[in-house]
Amino acid sequence: MSQSVQDLVNQLDLLPHPEGGYYKETYRSNLSHLPPAELEITDPRSISTAIYFLLTKGNFSAFHRIKQDELWHHYMGAAIAVHTISPKGEYHKLLLGSDLAKGEFPQHLVKGGTWFASESLGDYSLAGCTVAPGFDFADFELPPQKELLDLFPEHRNEIVRLTRE
């Protein structure tokens, strides 16, 4: 890890994330509620949560999904490729970054129930993720590679490259 990346990890007090990369929760609403029935969440959740999320070269965020919507915000560093597979099996790649002329967007919404993975397109990328209703690891799924390959064999290349067995 380069010194500037290590400085970011130290200054922002980031921890390794189970899906890859580093994170720190920066906000959790004191308000909570029972989410809508269609999310199939039976316990109250915070209204919203937010994290810093740091990806480094070669350390991708593996395909996973949560039940809630997740709004990504680009802060600094290289653009991030956000790969999504919808519940219907539609693959899409979006570039999260600040260079609009290159087709990058500074924000991107990943709808709840969508499988998604991400990777830095440079040495590092610092983003923020806001989840509503608030994130809870009870709503987090990080499947084995085989499970996603069985569901979406047509996206084999992306799944093999962006999952861990």
Beta strands, then each sheet from edge to edge (+ up, - down):
strand 1: 15-16
strand 2: 22-28
strand 3: 32-33
strand 4: 45-46
strand 5: 49-56
strand 6: 61-66
strand 7: 69-77
strand 8: 80-85
strand 9: 91-96
strand 10: 107-110
strand 11: 115-120
strand 12: 124-132
strand 13: 140-141
sheet 1: 1+ 2- 5+ 12- 7+ 10-
sheet 2: 3+ 4-
sheet 3: 9+ 8- 11+ 6- 13+
end
